[in-house]
Amino acid sequence: MLKPIPHSQLADHWNDTAPFLRAALARSNGRYDERSVAQSLVNRDMQLWAAIQDGRIVSAAATQIAVYPTGLRSCLFLLGGGDGAAILENEAPVLGWAREQGCTLAELIGRRGWVRRLPEWENELVILERKL
């Protein structure tokens, strides 16, 4: 079950969850790194989530609330590695939490493979990048 890690327990769980986030961080093209995510968690700008099975962490995710200039609030997913199915099967707690935060949209930026694994999500945008 995917559960939020309480702010008071971040230090206790960071070493167990960070390895799962590294793959997503490596694919963020500099948007995030381990240090910035850790600091955002400490500052309460992000929320850490962990899927726990048989008493051990099998995957992790981080979420961040984005507030757009129009006032739209969105929950951005930074999905970690490990058992991706554990995250997908348990997205309801995250989406419920996002609604409680006033979000009306959830967004995920990730590999193309997530499109097949998330049939309820719409593939609305393409992000094009060019290194400068």
TORVOKE-859695 format. One record per residue (C-alpha): residue number from 1; residue in one letter; chain; x, y, z. Coordinates in Angstrom, 2 decimals. Example, Ala and Ser with C-alpha at 12.3 -4.5 7.8 and 13.67 -1.06 7.14 Angstrom:
BEGIN
+-----+------+-------+---------+---------+---------+
!  nr ! rest ! kette !    east !   north !      up !
+-----+------+-------+---------+---------+---------+
!   1 !    A !     A !   12.30 !   -4.50 !    7.80 !
!   2 !    S !     A !   13.67 !   -1.06 !    7.14 !
+-----+------+-------+---------+---------+---------+
***
This chain:
BEGIN
+-----+------+-------+---------+---------+---------+
!  nr ! rest ! kette !    east !   north !      up !
+-----+------+-------+---------+---------+---------+
!   1 !    M !     A !    0.00 !    0.00 !    0.00 !
!   2 !    L !     A !    1.32 !    3.44 !   -0.94 !
!   3 !    K !     A !    1.48 !    5.62 !    2.15 !
!   4 !    P !     A !    2.65 !    9.16 !    2.85 !
!   5 !    I !     A !    5.77 !    9.40 !    4.95 !
!   6 !    P !     A !    5.09 !   11.86 !    7.78 !
!   7 !    H !     A !    7.40 !   14.86 !    7.86 !
!   8 !    S !     A !    8.61 !   13.82 !   11.31 !
!   9 !    Q !     A !    9.81 !   10.49 !    9.86 !
!  10 !    L !     A !   11.64 !   11.74 !    6.75 !
!  11 !    A !     A !   15.10 !   11.21 !    8.25 !
!  12 !    D !     A !   14.15 !    7.67 !    9.27 !
!  13 !    H !     A !   13.02 !    6.69 !    5.75 !
!  14 !    W !     A !   15.13 !    8.78 !    3.37 !
!  15 !    N !     A !   17.94 !    6.22 !    3.00 !
!  16 !    D !     A !   15.40 !    3.51 !    2.19 !
!  17 !    T !     A !   13.39 !    5.56 !   -0.31 !
!  18 !    A !     A !   16.08 !    7.62 !   -2.07 !
!  19 !    P !     A !   17.44 !    4.68 !   -4.10 !
!  20 !    F !     A !   14.00 !    4.19 !   -5.65 !
!  21 !    L !     A !   13.81 !    7.85 !   -6.67 !
!  22 !    R !     A !   17.24 !    7.95 !   -8.34 !
!  23 !    A !     A !   16.04 !    6.55 !  -11.68 !
!  24 !    A !     A !   13.37 !    9.25 !  -11.96 !
!  25 !    L !     A !   15.86 !   11.90 !  -10.88 !
!  26 !    A !     A !   18.34 !   10.76 !  -13.53 !
!  27 !    R !     A !   15.66 !   11.18 !  -16.20 !
!  28 !    S !     A !   14.59 !   14.64 !  -15.02 !
!  29 !    N !     A !   17.32 !   16.33 !  -17.10 !
!  30 !    G !     A !   18.39 !   18.54 !  -14.24 !
!  31 !    R !     A !   14.92 !   19.52 !  -13.04 !
!  32 !    Y !     A !   15.49 !   17.59 !   -9.82 !
!  33 !    D !     A !   18.39 !   15.97 !   -8.03 !
!  34 !    E !     A !   18.60 !   14.04 !   -4.80 !
!  35 !    R !     A !   19.68 !   17.08 !   -2.78 !
!  36 !    S !     A !   16.91 !   19.32 !   -4.11 !
!  37 !    V !     A !   14.23 !   16.69 !   -3.48 !
!  38 !    A !     A !   15.51 !   16.09 !    0.04 !
!  39 !    Q !     A !   15.47 !   19.83 !    0.73 !
!  40 !    S !     A !   11.99 !   20.20 !   -0.78 !
!  41 !    L !     A !   10.76 !   17.40 !    1.48 !
!  42 !    V !     A !   12.28 !   19.06 !    4.54 !
!  43 !    N !     A !   10.73 !   22.40 !    3.50 !
!  44 !    R !     A !    7.37 !   20.66 !    3.01 !
!  45 !    D !     A !    7.32 !   21.64 !   -0.65 !
!  46 !    M !     A !    7.11 !   17.96 !   -1.59 !
!  47 !    Q !     A !    5.51 !   14.88 !   -0.05 !
!  48 !    L !     A !    7.32 !   11.53 !    0.12 !
!  49 !    W !     A !    5.35 !    8.32 !   -0.45 !
!  50 !    A !     A !    6.39 !    4.69 !   -0.05 !
!  51 !    A !     A !    4.85 !    1.39 !   -1.08 !
!  52 !    I !     A !    5.44 !   -1.08 !    1.72 !
!  53 !    Q !     A !    4.98 !   -4.82 !    1.31 !
!  54 !    D !     A !    5.81 !   -7.37 !    3.98 !
!  55 !    G !     A !    7.32 !   -4.63 !    6.11 !
!  56 !    R !     A !    9.80 !   -3.39 !    3.52 !
!  57 !    I !     A !    9.77 !   -0.50 !    1.07 !
!  58 !    V !     A !    9.35 !   -1.77 !   -2.50 !
!  59 !    S !     A !    9.06 !    1.59 !   -4.28 !
!  60 !    A !     A !    8.78 !    5.28 !   -3.59 !
!  61 !    A !     A !    7.37 !    8.44 !   -5.11 !
!  62 !    A !     A !    7.43 !   12.15 !   -4.39 !
!  63 !    T !     A !    4.68 !   14.61 !   -5.17 !
!  64 !    Q !     A !    4.78 !   18.35 !   -5.51 !
!  65 !    I !     A !    1.91 !   20.79 !   -5.73 !
!  66 !    A !     A !    2.23 !   23.19 !   -8.64 !
!  67 !    V !     A !    0.20 !   26.39 !   -8.62 !
!  68 !    Y !     A !   -0.15 !   27.85 !  -12.09 !
!  69 !    P !     A !   -0.70 !   31.57 !  -12.80 !
!  70 !    T !     A !   -4.40 !   30.88 !  -13.43 !
!  71 !    G !     A !   -4.73 !   29.49 !   -9.92 !
!  72 !    L !     A !   -5.01 !   25.90 !  -11.12 !
!  73 !    R !     A !   -3.44 !   23.55 !   -8.58 !
!  74 !    S !     A !   -1.85 !   20.38 !   -9.90 !
!  75 !    C !     A !   -0.19 !   17.43 !   -8.21 !
!  76 !    L !     A !    3.06 !   16.57 !   -9.99 !
!  77 !    F !     A !    4.25 !   12.98 !   -9.64 !
!  78 !    L !     A !    7.92 !   12.06 !   -9.47 !
!  79 !    L !     A !    7.70 !    8.28 !   -9.61 !
!  80 !    G !     A !   10.48 !    6.16 !   -8.27 !
!  81 !    G !     A !   11.72 !    2.78 !   -9.33 !
!  82 !    G !     A !   11.19 !   -0.56 !   -7.77 !
!  83 !    D !     A !    7.75 !   -2.08 !   -7.99 !
!  84 !    G !     A !    5.96 !    0.34 !  -10.28 !
!  85 !    A !     A !    2.85 !   -1.80 !  -10.02 !
!  86 !    A !     A !    2.72 !   -1.04 !   -6.29 !
!  87 !    I !     A !    2.52 !    2.66 !   -7.11 !
!  88 !    L !     A !   -0.04 !    2.23 !   -9.88 !
!  89 !    E !     A !   -2.28 !   -0.02 !   -7.82 !
!  90 !    N !     A !   -2.25 !    2.45 !   -4.96 !
!  91 !    E !     A !   -2.53 !    5.82 !   -6.64 !
!  92 !    A !     A !   -5.90 !    6.48 !   -4.96 !
!  93 !    P !     A !   -4.36 !    7.67 !   -1.64 !
!  94 !    V !     A !   -2.14 !   10.12 !   -3.52 !
!  95 !    L !     A !   -5.00 !   11.42 !   -5.65 !
!  96 !    G !     A !   -7.19 !   11.76 !   -2.56 !
!  97 !    W !     A !   -4.42 !   13.68 !   -0.81 !
!  98 !    A !     A !   -4.05 !   15.92 !   -3.88 !
!  99 !    R !     A !   -7.77 !   16.70 !   -3.84 !
! 100 !    E !     A !   -7.47 !   17.63 !   -0.15 !
! 101 !    Q !     A !   -4.70 !   20.06 !   -1.16 !
! 102 !    G !     A !   -7.06 !   21.74 !   -3.62 !
! 103 !    C !     A !   -5.70 !   20.10 !   -6.76 !
! 104 !    T !     A !   -7.98 !   19.58 !   -9.72 !
! 105 !    L !     A !   -5.35 !   17.92 !  -11.91 !
! 106 !    A !     A !   -2.61 !   15.33 !  -11.55 !
! 107 !    E !     A !    0.41 !   15.35 !  -13.85 !
! 108 !    L !     A !    3.16 !   12.88 !  -14.46 !
! 109 !    I !     A !    6.26 !   13.54 !  -16.49 !
! 110 !    G !     A !    7.99 !   10.29 !  -17.22 !
! 111 !    R !     A !    9.06 !    7.73 !  -19.76 !
! 112 !    R !     A !    6.71 !    6.83 !  -22.61 !
! 113 !    G !     A !    6.12 !    3.43 !  -21.02 !
! 114 !    W !     A !    3.91 !    5.06 !  -18.40 !
! 115 !    V !     A !    1.33 !    5.85 !  -21.11 !
! 116 !    R !     A !    0.60 !    2.12 !  -21.51 !
! 117 !    R !     A !    0.63 !    1.50 !  -17.77 !
! 118 !    L !     A !   -1.77 !    4.34 !  -16.94 !
! 119 !    P !     A !   -4.80 !    3.84 !  -19.21 !
! 120 !    E !     A !   -6.98 !    6.14 !  -17.06 !
! 121 !    W !     A !   -4.58 !    9.01 !  -17.63 !
! 122 !    E !     A !   -4.65 !   11.09 !  -20.80 !
! 123 !    N !     A !   -1.54 !   11.69 !  -22.86 !
! 124 !    E !     A !   -2.24 !   15.41 !  -23.28 !
! 125 !    L !     A !    1.13 !   16.99 !  -23.92 !
! 126 !    V !     A !    4.55 !   16.24 !  -25.30 !
! 127 !    I !     A !    7.56 !   17.90 !  -23.74 !
! 128 !    L !     A !   10.25 !   18.77 !  -26.25 !
! 129 !    E !     A !   13.71 !   19.64 !  -25.00 !
! 130 !    R !     A !   16.85 !   20.96 !  -26.58 !
! 131 !    K !     A !   20.10 !   21.30 !  -24.70 !
! 132 !    L !     A !   21.65 !   24.77 !  -24.90 !
+-----+------+-------+---------+---------+---------+
***
